[in-house]
Amino acid sequence: MENSIDIKISRRNLLKAGAASATALGTSTMSAAQSAAPAHNLTTTVTLQVNGRTHELALDVRTSLLDALREHLHMTGTKKGCDHGQCGACTVLLDGRRINACLTLAVMHDGQQITTIEGLGTPGALHPLQAAFVKHDGYQCGYCTPGQICSAVGMLDEAASGMPSHVTGSLTERPLLTPEEIRERMSGNICRCGAYSNILDAIEDVAEGKA
Amino acid sequence: MRSFTYERPGTDAEAAASAAREPRTRFIAGGTNLLDLMKIEVETPVHLVDVNGLGLDRIEPTGDGGLRIGAVVRNADLAAHDVVRRDYAVLARALLAGASGQIRNRATTAGNLLQRTRCPYFYDTNQPCNKRVPGSGCSAIGGVSRQLAVIGASDACIATHPSDMAVAMRLLDAKIETVRPDATRRVIPIADFYRPPDGTPHIETHLAAGELITAVVLPKPLGGKHLYRKVRDRASFAFALVAVAAVVQDDGTGRVALGGVAPQPWRSEAAEAYLPDGAARVTDALLSGAKPTPDNGFKLTLARRALGSVLMEARA
C-alpha cells in the first residue's frame, strides 16, 4: 500500500518537475543559475524515530510531520484539526518538547525522537495524564484529547524546568502552576466541546502530584 | 502546497549562496509562519534551504556586556534564558505574550523578525493585495481594517507587523547580523532593518537577495523597569491590537515602542523624551501624523491608555 502511494507521488512530482524546468528555460539567467545549482529532489528518504521505533519512509518533501504520522505510518492518534497551528489537535513531543506536527515538515526531523499519544501509555498502563482525563471526564467528543494530553505532558515539563509564562508574576522566581497558569500555558489547545473545566481539573491533579 | 526542493546546507554562507542562485528560495527554520502560508499558497517557494543545524542556535555574551542570540534560537528558549529574564525582561515578556507554547517551541528569533502580516486580505488569495501580488491593489483600504495600521502605512498597504518580539528588539536597539551570498557579513541596526511600505509593500526589509540573518545582538542592559503590555481580543494566543514595550528608569526617563499600530515596530526617540511628562505627551508625539481608518481610530486612544497604565505600573 505504501508503495502505491509512493509511486503516485513520484509520478506527480515528475510532471511538476517537468513543468518547472520548462518555466526555467524562459529566462536565460535563471536556466544558467539552475544549471550551476546542485541537484535536489522533490522526494526524499526520512528516518523517523516514533515512540522508540525506527521507520524509514520515502516521502514527498512537502509532507508535514502530521501527515507522515497519520497517512504513512497509519498512527491516527495524532489528530488533524485546523492544519494551521491554531487548534493544537496535532500536538506531539519532539525530543520531549511539544510542537504542532502540522506546522513542520517530516524531512526536517530525520533521526529526532517523536512521541505521540500512542507512545505515552497503553490501555492497560495509562500515562498519569491519560488516567486523569478519564477520571475527570476531560473531554466530550475526544477529538482534541490526544493533543491536549501531549501538550499537557510538554507543558508540565516546561513548568518543572522553571519556564515562565505570560501570567507569571516574577520572571526570576519559580512559577507555581495555579489554574491561571495552566489555562495560559494550555492556550494553544482548543476544545470545541468546551470541556475546559474538566481538562483543567485533570491537569491540576497531575501537576499537584508532581509538585 | 506547491512542489519544492529541499536542502540542508553545511554552513550559513552556503545557505546564502544557495538562496541567491534561485530567487524563489525561502530559508526555513521553525516553519511556523512559512508553512502556514505555503499551505494556502500565499508563499510559493520552489526551493527551501533548512537553516537548522548550522550552529545558529546559541545564546552567548558579547565582549561589551551584551548578548548574541543565534538566528534559530527558539522563542521559548530565549524567553526562558536566565540573562534575558534578569536583564532584558521586556524581551522575555514580549516573547511570552506571543503565540502558544507549541509555536514558541519551534518559532525562531530571525523568523519572528521576518513574520508576515496577519492582514486578512494578505491571507485571502481571492482578494487583491499589493503585498501578496504587487500592483493588484489593497483590499484593506476601505475594507475591514480594525486590526490594521494607523501610522507608517501607505496608499498601497496598511498592514501591520504582527510580532511582539520585534517591538522589544526595537526598544532595546538590537543589531541584526547577516551573511551575504558572497560570504561577506554585515550588521544592520534594527531601526534600519524594516522598509516602509511606500509603493512596494511586498519588500519588507533591507535584506538583499539571499542574505541570511545569523544572529541578533542585544547591547548591554539598560537597567530600569521593563514592561510589556499587550491588548488583544482574547486573553491568550491572539495578535495585538496595541502593544506597549517600555523601559522606565527611576527618574522617569526611558524608552517606549508600540506594536500593532504600524508596518514595523513603532518608536521615536524624540517622542520618548516626553516620558517624564506622562503618556499623553508621548503618544501625541509618537503617533502624530497618524491616519487611522474609520475602523481603527480606537487604537490611538488605546495606545495612550495602555502607555498610561504601563507608566503607572512603572511607578508602583
Contacts between the chains, C-beta under 8 A, distances in Angstrom:
chain1	res1	chain2	res2	distance
A	13	B	3	6.1
A	16	B	3	4.4
A	17	B	3	7.4
A	20	B	3	7.3
A	20	B	46	6.4
A	30	B	23	7.9
A	33	B	21	5.0
A	33	B	22	6.5
A	34	B	21	7.5
A	34	B	22	6.8
A	36	B	21	6.3
A	37	B	18	7.2
A	37	B	21	4.8
A	37	B	22	6.4
A	38	B	7	7.8
A	40	B	5	3.6
A	40	B	6	6.4
A	40	B	7	5.2
A	40	B	47	6.9
A	41	B	5	6.4
A	41	B	6	7.9
A	42	B	3	5.4
A	42	B	4	7.5
A	42	B	5	6.0
A	44	B	6	6.8
A	60	B	3	7.8
A	61	B	4	6.8
A	61	B	5	7.0
A	61	B	6	4.2
A	61	B	48	7.7
A	62	B	1	5.0
A	62	B	3	6.8
A	62	B	4	7.1
A	64	B	35	7.3
A	83	B	39	6.8
A	84	B	36	5.3
A	84	B	39	6.9
A	85	B	32	6.0
A	85	B	36	6.1
A	85	B	100	7.8
A	85	B	102	7.3
A	85	B	103	6.0
A	88	B	100	7.0
A	88	B	102	6.3
A	91	B	102	5.7
A	94	B	105	7.9
A	97	B	76	7.8
A	97	B	105	4.8
A	98	B	101	6.2
A	98	B	102	5.1
A	98	B	105	6.1
A	99	B	102	5.4
A	99	B	105	5.4
A	99	B	106	5.2
A	100	B	32	7.3
A	100	B	102	4.8
A	100	B	103	6.6
A	100	B	106	7.4
A	103	B	30	8.0
A	103	B	31	6.0
A	103	B	32	4.8
A	103	B	35	5.4
A	103	B	36	6.3
A	103	B	103	7.4
A	103	B	106	6.8
A	104	B	30	7.8
A	104	B	31	5.4
A	104	B	32	7.9
A	104	B	35	7.0
A	104	B	106	6.5
A	105	B	6	7.5
A	105	B	28	7.7
A	105	B	31	6.6
A	105	B	35	7.0
A	107	B	6	5.7
A	108	B	28	7.4
A	108	B	31	7.1
A	108	B	50	6.1
A	108	B	52	6.7
A	151	B	101	7.0
A	151	B	102	6.6
A	154	B	101	7.0
A	154	B	102	7.7
A	154	B	105	7.5
A	155	B	101	5.9
A	158	B	76	7.4
A	158	B	101	6.7
A	161	B	80	7.5
A	162	B	80	7.3
A	163	B	76	6.8
A	163	B	79	7.5
A	163	B	80	4.4
A	164	B	79	7.0
A	164	B	80	6.9
A	164	B	85	6.8
A	164	B	92	7.0
A	164	B	96	6.3
A	165	B	96	5.9
A	166	B	93	7.8
A	166	B	96	4.5
A	166	B	97	5.4
A	166	B	236	6.6
A	168	B	96	7.7
A	171	B	85	4.2
A	171	B	86	7.6
A	171	B	89	5.4
A	171	B	92	5.6
A	171	B	93	7.5
A	172	B	85	5.8
A	172	B	86	6.1
A	183	B	236	7.6
A	184	B	235	7.6
A	184	B	236	5.4
A	185	B	101	5.6
A	186	B	101	7.6
A	187	B	100	5.7
A	187	B	101	7.7
A	187	B	235	7.7
A	187	B	236	3.6
A	187	B	237	4.4
A	188	B	99	7.7
A	188	B	100	2.6
A	188	B	101	5.4
A	188	B	102	4.7
A	188	B	103	6.7
A	188	B	237	6.1
A	189	B	100	7.9
